[in-house]
Amino acid sequence: MAESNVEITELIKRIHESGALGRSSTYPRLLDYLVEQARSGQSCSEVDLAENVFFKSDTFDQTSDSSVRVYVHNLRKKLQLYYEGAGQKESHRIHIPKGEYRVEILDAENYAKVL
């Protein structure tokens, strides 16, 4: 994450304030956790998210509970809608690669290439 922490913090604040993540506290918490993991250089797994974001027990069974995958998919869509609307002038974008539990910070041009 080459962008400064201040820039990323301000971007996240604008996303939160836009209402793009809905009324639930889950999506903001998920976004914040993924960004914090990226900032610290840590990788994140589905089980990590289940325990640290969704407060599931350490017996979480990802084969029978798809809630983490569904929330990450929905967050990806919510971010995309934000950048198509209120955030279309953002110079940097938070991107969650499909099939992964991590974020990338991309400039607007590179973001358009990955969609």
The first five atom37 places (N, CA, C, CB, O) and aatype in JSON, in Angstrom:
{
  "aatype": [12, 0, 6, 15, 2, 19, 6, 9, 16, 6, 10, 9, 11, 1, 9, 8, 6, 15, 7, 0, 10, 7, 1, 15, 15, 16, 18, 14, 1, 10, 10, 3, 18, 10, 19, 6, 5, 0, 1, 15, 7, 5, 15, 4, 15, 6, 19, 3, 10, 0, 6, 2, 19, 13, 13, 11, 15, 3, 16, 13, 3, 5, 16, 15, 3, 15, 15, 19, 1, 19, 18, 19, 8, 2, 10, 1, 11, 11, 10, 5, 10, 18, 18, 6, 7, 0, 7, 5, 11, 6, 15, 8, 1, 9, 8, 9, 14, 11, 7, 6, 18, 1, 19, 6, 9, 10, 3, 0, 6, 2, 18, 0, 11, 19, 10],
  "atom_mask": [
    [1, 1, 1, 1, 1],
    [1, 1, 1, 1, 1],
    [1, 1, 1, 1, 1],
    [1, 1, 1, 1, 1],
    [1, 1, 1, 1, 1],
    [1, 1, 1, 1, 1],
    [1, 1, 1, 1, 1],
    [1, 1, 1, 1, 1],
    [1, 1, 1, 1, 1],
    [1, 1, 1, 1, 1],
    [1, 1, 1, 1, 1],
    [1, 1, 1, 1, 1],
    [1, 1, 1, 1, 1],
    [1, 1, 1, 1, 1],
    [1, 1, 1, 1, 1],
    [1, 1, 1, 1, 1],
    [1, 1, 1, 1, 1],
    [1, 1, 1, 1, 1],
    [1, 1, 1, 0, 1],
    [1, 1, 1, 1, 1],
    [1, 1, 1, 1, 1],
    [1, 1, 1, 0, 1],
    [1, 1, 1, 1, 1],
    [1, 1, 1, 1, 1],
    [1, 1, 1, 1, 1],
    [1, 1, 1, 1, 1],
    [1, 1, 1, 1, 1],
    [1, 1, 1, 1, 1],
    [1, 1, 1, 1, 1],
    [1, 1, 1, 1, 1],
    [1, 1, 1, 1, 1],
    [1, 1, 1, 1, 1],
    [1, 1, 1, 1, 1],
    [1, 1, 1, 1, 1],
    [1, 1, 1, 1, 1],
    [1, 1, 1, 1, 1],
    [1, 1, 1, 1, 1],
    [1, 1, 1, 1, 1],
    [1, 1, 1, 1, 1],
    [1, 1, 1, 1, 1],
    [1, 1, 1, 0, 1],
    [1, 1, 1, 1, 1],
    [1, 1, 1, 1, 1],
    [1, 1, 1, 1, 1],
    [1, 1, 1, 1, 1],
    [1, 1, 1, 1, 1],
    [1, 1, 1, 1, 1],
    [1, 1, 1, 1, 1],
    [1, 1, 1, 1, 1],
    [1, 1, 1, 1, 1],
    [1, 1, 1, 1, 1],
    [1, 1, 1, 1, 1],
    [1, 1, 1, 1, 1],
    [1, 1, 1, 1, 1],
    [1, 1, 1, 1, 1],
    [1, 1, 1, 1, 1],
    [1, 1, 1, 1, 1],
    [1, 1, 1, 1, 1],
    [1, 1, 1, 1, 1],
    [1, 1, 1, 1, 1],
    [1, 1, 1, 1, 1],
    [1, 1, 1, 1, 1],
    [1, 1, 1, 1, 1],
    [1, 1, 1, 1, 1],
    [1, 1, 1, 1, 1],
    [1, 1, 1, 1, 1],
    [1, 1, 1, 1, 1],
    [1, 1, 1, 1, 1],
    [1, 1, 1, 1, 1],
    [1, 1, 1, 1, 1],
    [1, 1, 1, 1, 1],
    [1, 1, 1, 1, 1],
    [1, 1, 1, 1, 1],
    [1, 1, 1, 1, 1],
    [1, 1, 1, 1, 1],
    [1, 1, 1, 1, 1],
    [1, 1, 1, 1, 1],
    [1, 1, 1, 1, 1],
    [1, 1, 1, 1, 1],
    [1, 1, 1, 1, 1],
    [1, 1, 1, 1, 1],
    [1, 1, 1, 1, 1],
    [1, 1, 1, 1, 1],
    [1, 1, 1, 1, 1],
    [1, 1, 1, 0, 1],
    [1, 1, 1, 1, 1],
    [1, 1, 1, 0, 1],
    [1, 1, 1, 1, 1],
    [1, 1, 1, 1, 1],
    [1, 1, 1, 1, 1],
    [1, 1, 1, 1, 1],
    [1, 1, 1, 1, 1],
    [1, 1, 1, 1, 1],
    [1, 1, 1, 1, 1],
    [1, 1, 1, 1, 1],
    [1, 1, 1, 1, 1],
    [1, 1, 1, 1, 1],
    [1, 1, 1, 1, 1],
    [1, 1, 1, 0, 1],
    [1, 1, 1, 1, 1],
    [1, 1, 1, 1, 1],
    [1, 1, 1, 1, 1],
    [1, 1, 1, 1, 1],
    [1, 1, 1, 1, 1],
    [1, 1, 1, 1, 1],
    [1, 1, 1, 1, 1],
    [1, 1, 1, 1, 1],
    [1, 1, 1, 1, 1],
    [1, 1, 1, 1, 1],
    [1, 1, 1, 1, 1],
    [1, 1, 1, 1, 1],
    [1, 1, 1, 1, 1],
    [1, 1, 1, 1, 1],
    [1, 1, 1, 1, 1],
    [1, 1, 1, 1, 1]
  ],
  "atom_positions": [
    [[0.84, -1.17, 0.0], [0.0, 0.0, 0.0], [0.89, 1.24, 0.0], [-0.96, 0.0, 1.21], [1.31, 1.72, 1.05]],
    [[1.17, 1.74, -1.18], [2.09, 2.85, -1.33], [1.47, 4.19, -0.93], [2.57, 2.91, -2.75], [2.2, 5.12, -0.58]],
    [[0.17, 4.3, -0.96], [-0.49, 5.54, -0.59], [-0.32, 5.77, 0.9], [-2.0, 5.52, -0.98], [-0.15, 4.83, 1.68]],
    [[-0.36, 7.03, 1.29], [-0.16, 7.33, 2.7], [-1.36, 6.86, 3.52], [0.07, 8.84, 2.9], [-2.48, 6.76, 3.02]],
    [[-1.09, 6.59, 4.77], [-2.16, 6.17, 5.69], [-3.24, 7.25, 5.8], [-1.58, 5.86, 7.07], [-4.42, 6.94, 5.97]],
    [[-2.82, 8.52, 5.72], [-3.78, 9.61, 5.81], [-4.73, 9.57, 4.61], [-3.06, 10.97, 5.89], [-5.94, 9.72, 4.78]],
    [[-4.19, 9.37, 3.41], [-5.03, 9.29, 2.21], [-6.02, 8.14, 2.3], [-4.15, 9.13, 0.95], [-7.2, 8.3, 1.98]],
    [[-5.55, 7.0, 2.74], [-6.41, 5.82, 2.84], [-7.46, 6.03, 3.94], [-5.56, 4.55, 3.14], [-8.62, 5.67, 3.76]],
    [[-7.04, 6.6, 5.05], [-7.98, 6.87, 6.14], [-9.08, 7.82, 5.67], [-7.25, 7.46, 7.35], [-10.25, 7.63, 5.99]],
    [[-8.71, 8.84, 4.92], [-9.7, 9.79, 4.4], [-10.62, 9.12, 3.38], [-8.99, 10.99, 3.76], [-11.82, 9.4, 3.36]],
    [[-10.08, 8.24, 2.54], [-10.9, 7.51, 1.58], [-11.92, 6.63, 2.3], [-10.01, 6.65, 0.66], [-13.1, 6.61, 1.94]],
    [[-11.47, 5.92, 3.3], [-12.37, 5.05, 4.07], [-13.45, 5.89, 4.76], [-11.58, 4.23, 5.12], [-14.62, 5.51, 4.79]],
    [[-13.05, 7.02, 5.3], [-14.01, 7.91, 5.96], [-15.08, 8.36, 4.96], [-13.3, 9.13, 6.57], [-16.27, 8.37, 5.29]],
    [[-14.68, 8.73, 3.75], [-15.65, 9.16, 2.73], [-16.59, 8.01, 2.35], [-14.92, 9.69, 1.47], [-17.79, 8.22, 2.16]],
    [[-16.05, 6.8, 2.26], [-16.89, 5.64, 1.93], [-17.91, 5.42, 3.04], [-16.02, 4.36, 1.73], [-19.1, 5.24, 2.76]],
    [[-17.46, 5.44, 4.28], [-18.37, 5.27, 5.43], [-19.46, 6.33, 5.42], [-17.59, 5.32, 6.76], [-20.65, 6.03, 5.55]],
    [[-19.06, 7.58, 5.25], [-20.01, 8.7, 5.33], [-20.98, 8.74, 4.16], [-19.26, 10.0, 5.4], [-22.05, 9.34, 4.27]],
    [[-20.62, 8.12, 3.05], [-21.47, 8.16, 1.86], [-22.75, 7.34, 2.02], [-20.71, 7.66, 0.65], [-23.73, 7.55, 1.31]],
    [[-22.73, 6.4, 2.96], [-23.86, 5.51, 3.13], [-23.81, 4.31, 2.2], [0.0, 0.0, 0.0], [-24.72, 3.48, 2.2]],
    [[-22.76, 4.2, 1.4], [-22.64, 3.11, 0.43], [-22.58, 1.74, 1.08], [-21.41, 3.32, -0.4], [-22.9, 0.74, 0.43]],
    [[-22.18, 1.67, 2.33], [-22.05, 0.39, 3.01], [-23.34, -0.02, 3.72], [-20.91, 0.44, 3.99], [-23.4, -1.09, 4.33]],
    [[-24.34, 0.82, 3.65], [-25.62, 0.5, 4.28], [-25.62, 0.85, 5.76], [0.0, 0.0, 0.0], [-24.7, 1.48, 6.27]],
    [[-26.67, 0.43, 6.42], [-26.86, 0.76, 7.84], [-26.2, -0.23, 8.78], [-28.33, 0.83, 8.15], [-25.94, 0.09, 9.94]],
    [[-25.93, -1.41, 8.3], [-25.33, -2.45, 9.13], [-23.92, -2.05, 9.55], [-25.3, -3.8, 8.37], [-23.2, -1.4, 8.78]],
    [[-23.54, -2.41, 10.74], [-22.16, -2.14, 11.19], [-21.19, -3.18, 10.66], [-22.1, -2.09, 12.73], [-19.98, -3.03, 10.79]],
    [[-21.72, -4.23, 10.07], [-20.86, -5.33, 9.61], [-19.98, -4.93, 8.44], [-21.72, -6.52, 9.21], [-18.78, -5.22, 8.45]],
    [[-20.54, -4.26, 7.44], [-19.73, -3.91, 6.27], [-18.61, -2.91, 6.61], [-20.62, -3.32, 5.19], [-17.48, -3.11, 6.16]],
    [[-18.88, -1.87, 7.38], [-17.77, -1.0, 7.77], [-16.7, -1.75, 8.58], [-18.3, 0.17, 8.59], [-15.51, -1.53, 8.37]],
    [[-17.13, -2.62, 9.47], [-16.17, -3.39, 10.28], [-15.34, -4.3, 9.39], [-16.92, -4.23, 11.35], [-14.13, -4.43, 9.59]],
    [[-15.97, -4.94, 8.39], [-15.25, -5.81, 7.46], [-14.26, -5.01, 6.63], [-16.24, -6.54, 6.55], [-13.11, -5.43, 6.49]],
    [[-14.68, -3.88, 6.09], [-13.78, -3.05, 5.3], [-12.6, -2.59, 6.15], [-14.52, -1.83, 4.74], [-11.45, -2.69, 5.72]],
    [[-12.87, -2.09, 7.34], [-11.81, -1.61, 8.22], [-10.81, -2.72, 8.55], [-12.4, -1.05, 9.52], [-9.6, -2.49, 8.55]],
    [[-11.31, -3.9, 8.82], [-10.44, -5.03, 9.15], [-9.55, -5.39, 7.95], [-11.27, -6.24, 9.59], [-8.35, -5.59, 8.11]],
    [[-10.14, -5.48, 6.77], [-9.36, -5.84, 5.58], [-8.28, -4.8, 5.29], [-10.28, -6.0, 4.36], [-7.16, -5.14, 4.93]],
    [[-8.63, -3.53, 5.44], [-7.65, -2.47, 5.2], [-6.55, -2.52, 6.25], [-8.34, -1.09, 5.2], [-5.38, -2.36, 5.92]],
    [[-6.92, -2.73, 7.5], [-5.91, -2.8, 8.56], [-4.95, -3.98, 8.33], [-6.6, -2.94, 9.94], [-3.75, -3.85, 8.55]],
    [[-5.48, -5.1, 7.9], [-4.63, -6.25, 7.6], [-3.66, -5.91, 6.47], [-5.5, -7.48, 7.21], [-2.48, -6.26, 6.53]],
    [[-4.15, -5.23, 5.45], [-3.29, -4.84, 4.33], [-2.22, -3.86, 4.78], [-4.13, -4.22, 3.2], [-1.06, -3.96, 4.37]],
    [[-2.6, -2.91, 5.62], [-1.63, -1.94, 6.13], [-0.52, -2.61, 6.92], [-2.34, -0.91, 7.0], [0.64, -2.19, 6.85]],
    [[-0.87, -3.63, 7.66], [0.14, -4.31, 8.48], [0.88, -5.41, 7.72], [-0.52, -4.9, 9.72], [1.78, -6.05, 8.26]],
    [[0.49, -5.62, 6.46], [1.17, -6.62, 5.65], [0.76, -8.05, 5.98], [0.0, 0.0, 0.0], [1.43, -9.0, 5.58]],
    [[-0.33, -8.2, 6.71], [-0.8, -9.52, 7.11], [-1.75, -10.09, 6.07], [-1.48, -9.45, 8.48], [-2.53, -9.36, 5.45]],
    [[-1.68, -11.39, 5.9], [-2.66, -12.05, 5.05], [-3.88, -12.37, 5.9], [-2.07, -13.35, 4.39], [-3.81, -12.38, 7.13]],
    [[-4.98, -12.61, 5.25], [-6.23, -12.83, 5.95], [-6.94, -14.03, 5.34], [-7.13, -11.56, 5.9], [-6.97, -14.18, 4.12]],
    [[-7.5, -14.87, 6.18], [-8.22, -16.04, 5.69], [-9.7, -15.9, 6.03], [-7.63, -17.35, 6.3], [-10.1, -15.02, 6.79]],
    [[-10.48, -16.77, 5.46], [-11.91, -16.79, 5.75], [-12.16, -17.02, 7.24], [-12.62, -17.87, 4.91], [-13.05, -16.41, 7.83]],
    [[-11.38, -17.9, 7.83], [-11.53, -18.18, 9.26], [-11.15, -16.96, 10.1], [-10.66, -19.4, 9.67], [-11.8, -16.66, 11.09]],
    [[-10.08, -16.24, 9.7], [-9.71, -14.99, 10.4], [-10.88, -14.02, 10.42], [-8.48, -14.33, 9.74], [-11.21, -13.45, 11.45]],
    [[-11.5, -13.84, 9.26], [-12.64, -12.93, 9.17], [-13.8, -13.42, 10.03], [-13.09, -12.79, 7.71], [-14.44, -12.63, 10.72]],
    [[-14.07, -14.71, 9.97], [-15.17, -15.27, 10.76], [-14.98, -14.98, 12.24], [-15.29, -16.8, 10.52], [-15.92, -14.61, 12.93]],
    [[-13.77, -15.14, 12.72], [-13.5, -14.95, 14.14], [-13.39, -13.48, 14.53], [-12.23, -15.66, 14.52], [-13.93, -13.08, 15.56]],
    [[-12.71, -12.67, 13.72], [-12.39, -11.3, 14.11], [-13.39, -10.24, 13.66], [-11.07, -10.94, 13.58], [-13.46, -9.17, 14.26]],
    [[-14.16, -10.52, 12.63], [-15.14, -9.55, 12.14], [-16.56, -9.98, 12.49], [-15.0, -9.38, 10.63], [-17.39, -9.16, 12.89]],
    [[-16.82, -11.28, 12.34], [-18.18, -11.79, 12.54], [-18.36, -12.46, 13.9], [-18.53, -12.78, 11.44], [-19.45, -12.92, 14.24]],
    [[-17.29, -12.51, 14.68], [-17.31, -13.03, 16.05], [-17.84, -14.46, 16.13], [-18.15, -12.12, 16.92], [-18.55, -14.83, 17.06]],
    [[-17.48, -15.26, 15.12], [-17.84, -16.68, 15.14], [-16.83, -17.41, 16.02], [-17.87, -17.28, 13.68], [-15.72, -16.92, 16.25]],
    [[-17.21, -18.55, 16.5], [-16.31, -19.31, 17.37], [-15.19, -19.92, 16.56], [-17.08, -20.4, 18.14], [-15.23, -19.95, 15.33]],
    [[-14.19, -20.42, 17.27], [-13.06, -21.05, 16.59], [-13.43, -22.39, 15.97], [-11.9, -21.24, 17.56], [-12.58, -23.04, 15.36]],
    [[-14.67, -22.8, 16.12], [-15.14, -24.03, 15.47], [-15.88, -23.71, 14.16], [-16.06, -24.81, 16.42], [-16.58, -24.56, 13.62]],
    [[-15.73, -22.48, 13.68], [-16.37, -22.06, 12.43], [-16.04, -23.04, 11.31], [-15.93, -20.62, 12.05], [-14.87, -23.37, 11.09]],
    [[-17.06, -23.5, 10.62], [-16.89, -24.46, 9.52], [-17.24, -23.77, 8.21], [-17.79, -25.73, 9.73], [-18.41, -23.59, 7.88]],
    [[-16.21, -23.4, 7.47], [-16.41, -22.67, 6.22], [-17.07, -23.5, 5.13], [-15.09, -22.15, 5.73], [-17.57, -22.96, 4.15]],
    [[-17.08, -24.82, 5.29], [-17.74, -25.65, 4.28], [-19.25, -25.63, 4.41], [-17.24, -27.07, 4.38], [-19.96, -25.88, 3.44]],
    [[-19.74, -25.34, 5.61], [-21.19, -25.32, 5.8], [-21.75, -23.92, 6.06], [-21.56, -26.22, 6.94], [-22.96, -23.73, 6.08]],
    [[-20.87, -22.93, 6.25], [-21.31, -21.56, 6.52], [-20.65, -20.63, 5.51], [-20.96, -21.14, 7.98], [-19.45, -20.37, 5.57]],
    [[-21.44, -20.13, 4.59], [-20.9, -19.28, 3.52], [-21.02, -17.79, 3.84], [-21.61, -19.58, 2.22], [-20.78, -16.95, 2.97]],
    [[-21.37, -17.44, 5.05], [-21.65, -16.05, 5.38], [-20.46, -15.13, 5.11], [-22.06, -15.93, 6.83], [-20.66, -14.01, 4.62]],
    [[-19.26, -15.55, 5.41], [-18.09, -14.7, 5.18], [-17.94, -14.43, 3.69], [-16.81, -15.35, 5.75], [-17.74, -13.29, 3.28]],
    [[-18.03, -15.47, 2.89], [-17.9, -15.31, 1.44], [-18.98, -14.38, 0.89], [-17.99, -16.67, 0.74], [-18.71, -13.54, 0.04]],
    [[-20.19, -14.53, 1.39], [-21.3, -13.69, 0.93], [-21.05, -12.22, 1.3], [-22.63, -14.18, 1.53], [-21.25, -11.33, 0.48]],
    [[-20.63, -11.97, 2.53], [-20.36, -10.6, 2.95], [-19.22, -9.97, 2.15], [-20.02, -10.57, 4.44], [-19.31, -8.8, 1.77]],
    [[-18.16, -10.71, 1.89], [-17.05, -10.17, 1.11], [-17.52, -9.87, -0.32], [-15.85, -11.16, 1.08], [-17.19, -8.82, -0.87]],
    [[-18.29, -10.77, -0.9], [-18.85, -10.55, -2.24], [-19.7, -9.28, -2.24], [-19.69, -11.77, -2.7], [-19.56, -8.44, -3.14]],
    [[-20.58, -9.13, -1.26], [-21.45, -7.96, -1.19], [-20.66, -6.68, -0.95], [-22.48, -8.15, -0.08], [-21.0, -5.63, -1.5]],
    [[-19.61, -6.75, -0.14], [-18.77, -5.58, 0.08], [-18.1, -5.17, -1.22], [-17.7, -5.86, 1.17], [-18.04, -3.98, -1.54]],
    [[-17.61, -6.13, -1.97], [-17.0, -5.85, -3.27], [-18.0, -5.09, -4.16], [-16.55, -7.18, -3.97], [-17.63, -4.11, -4.81]],
    [[-19.24, -5.53, -4.19], [-20.28, -4.89, -5.0], [-20.59, -3.48, -4.47], [-21.55, -5.75, -5.01], [-20.77, -2.55, -5.26]],
    [[-20.67, -3.33, -3.15], [-20.96, -2.03, -2.56], [-19.86, -1.02, -2.9], [-21.12, -2.15, -1.04], [-20.14, 0.14, -3.19]],
    [[-18.61, -1.46, -2.85], [-17.5, -0.57, -3.22], [-17.58, -0.19, -4.69], [-16.15, -1.25, -2.92], [-17.37, 0.97, -5.05]],
    [[-17.89, -1.15, -5.53], [-18.02, -0.88, -6.96], [-19.12, 0.16, -7.22], [-18.31, -2.18, -7.73], [-18.93, 1.07, -8.02]],
    [[-20.25, 0.01, -6.55], [-21.34, 0.98, -6.7], [-20.94, 2.37, -6.19], [-22.58, 0.49, -5.96], [-21.32, 3.38, -6.77]],
    [[-20.17, 2.4, -5.11], [-19.68, 3.68, -4.6], [-18.84, 4.38, -5.66], [-18.85, 3.46, -3.31], [-19.01, 5.58, -5.88]],
    [[-17.94, 3.65, -6.3], [-17.07, 4.25, -7.3], [-17.81, 4.6, -8.59], [-15.92, 3.32, -7.61], [-17.32, 5.42, -9.37]],
    [[-18.95, 4.01, -8.82], [-19.77, 4.38, -9.97], [-20.63, 5.6, -9.67], [-20.66, 3.19, -10.39], [-21.13, 6.25, -10.58]],
    [[-20.8, 5.91, -8.4], [-21.65, 7.03, -7.98], [-20.85, 8.1, -7.27], [0.0, 0.0, 0.0], [-20.05, 8.82, -7.87]],
    [[-21.08, 8.2, -5.97], [-20.49, 9.27, -5.15], [-18.97, 9.3, -5.2], [-20.94, 9.12, -3.73], [-18.37, 10.36, -5.05]],
    [[-18.35, 8.15, -5.41], [-16.89, 8.09, -5.39], [-16.23, 8.07, -6.74], [0.0, 0.0, 0.0], [-15.06, 7.7, -6.86]],
    [[-16.96, 8.47, -7.77], [-16.37, 8.37, -9.11], [-15.18, 9.28, -9.34], [-17.42, 8.66, -10.14], [-14.41, 9.06, -10.26]],
    [[-15.03, 10.3, -8.52], [-13.89, 11.21, -8.68], [-12.71, 10.84, -7.76], [-14.32, 12.63, -8.4], [-11.7, 11.55, -7.73]],
    [[-12.84, 9.75, -7.03], [-11.75, 9.31, -6.15], [-10.52, 8.97, -6.99], [-12.18, 8.07, -5.29], [-10.62, 8.31, -8.02]],
    [[-9.37, 9.43, -6.55], [-8.14, 9.13, -7.29], [-7.63, 7.73, -7.01], [-7.06, 10.15, -6.94], [-6.93, 7.14, -7.84]],
    [[-7.99, 7.19, -5.85], [-7.6, 5.82, -5.48], [-8.83, 5.02, -5.11], [-6.57, 5.83, -4.32], [-9.83, 5.58, -4.64]],
    [[-8.75, 3.74, -5.31], [-9.9, 2.87, -5.07], [-9.48, 1.65, -4.27], [-10.54, 2.44, -6.41], [-8.38, 1.12, -4.45]],
    [[-10.35, 1.22, -3.39], [-10.12, -0.01, -2.63], [-10.74, -1.13, -3.44], [-10.73, 0.07, -1.18], [-11.92, -1.1, -3.78]],
    [[-9.93, -2.12, -3.73], [-10.37, -3.25, -4.56], [-10.17, -4.55, -3.79], [-9.6, -3.28, -5.9], [-9.12, -4.76, -3.18]],
    [[-11.17, -5.42, -3.83], [-11.06, -6.75, -3.25], [-11.02, -7.75, -4.4], [-12.26, -7.06, -2.25], [-12.04, -7.97, -5.05]],
    [[-9.87, -8.34, -4.67], [-9.79, -9.3, -5.78], [-10.74, -10.48, -5.56], [-8.35, -9.82, -5.95], [-10.9, -10.95, -4.43]],
    [[-11.37, -10.93, -6.62], [-12.29, -12.07, -6.52], [-11.56, -13.29, -6.01], [-12.94, -12.37, -7.88], [-10.45, -13.59, -6.42]],
    [[-12.23, -13.99, -5.08], [-11.67, -15.21, -4.52], [-10.62, -14.98, -3.45], [0.0, 0.0, 0.0], [-9.98, -15.93, -3.0]],
    [[-10.46, -13.72, -3.03], [-9.43, -13.42, -2.03], [-10.03, -12.62, -0.88], [-8.27, -12.64, -2.66], [-11.1, -12.03, -1.0]],
    [[-9.32, -12.63, 0.23], [-9.74, -11.9, 1.42], [-8.68, -10.86, 1.76], [-9.97, -12.87, 2.63], [-8.07, -10.88, 2.83]],
    [[-8.48, -9.97, 0.82], [-7.51, -8.9, 0.99], [-7.94, -7.73, 0.12], [-6.06, -9.37, 0.61], [-8.75, -7.89, -0.8]],
    [[-7.4, -6.56, 0.42], [-7.69, -5.4, -0.39], [-6.42, -4.91, -1.07], [-8.31, -4.28, 0.46], [-5.31, -5.11, -0.6]],
    [[-6.64, -4.27, -2.18], [-5.59, -3.57, -2.9], [-6.04, -2.11, -3.01], [-5.3, -4.21, -4.32], [-7.23, -1.83, -3.15]],
    [[-5.09, -1.21, -2.96], [-5.39, 0.19, -3.22], [-4.84, 0.49, -4.6], [-4.78, 1.14, -2.11], [-3.63, 0.41, -4.83]],
    [[-5.74, 0.83, -5.51], [-5.36, 1.06, -6.89], [-5.71, 2.49, -7.29], [-6.05, 0.05, -7.82], [-6.65, 3.08, -6.76]],
    [[-4.94, 3.02, -8.24], [-5.38, 4.3, -8.8], [-6.57, 4.03, -9.71], [-4.21, 5.02, -9.57], [-6.8, 2.88, -10.1]],
    [[-7.31, 5.06, -10.04], [-8.56, 4.89, -10.79], [-8.34, 4.17, -12.11], [-9.21, 6.24, -11.04], [-9.18, 3.36, -12.51]],
    [[-7.26, 4.45, -12.79], [-6.99, 3.82, -14.09], [-6.78, 2.31, -13.94], [-5.77, 4.45, -14.75], [-7.36, 1.53, -14.7]],
    [[-5.98, 1.9, -12.98], [-5.74, 0.46, -12.77], [-6.97, -0.25, -12.22], [-4.57, 0.26, -11.82], [-7.18, -1.43, -12.5]],
    [[-7.78, 0.46, -11.45], [-9.02, -0.11, -10.93], [-9.94, -0.47, -12.11], [-9.73, 0.9, -9.96], [-10.53, -1.55, -12.13]],
    [[-10.04, 0.43, -13.07], [-10.9, 0.18, -14.24], [-10.44, -1.05, -15.01], [-10.93, 1.4, -15.16], [-11.25, -1.75, -15.62]],
    [[-9.15, -1.32, -15.0], [-8.6, -2.47, -15.73], [-8.94, -3.8, -15.08], [-7.1, -2.33, -15.85], [-9.02, -4.82, -15.76]],
    [[-9.13, -3.81, -13.77], [-9.37, -5.09, -13.07], [-10.83, -5.47, -13.02], [-8.84, -5.03, -11.66], [-11.17, -6.58, -12.63]],
    [[-11.71, -4.56, -13.41], [-13.15, -4.87, -13.37], [-13.59, -5.67, -14.55], [-13.97, -3.61, -13.3], [-14.77, -6.01, -14.66]]
  ]
}
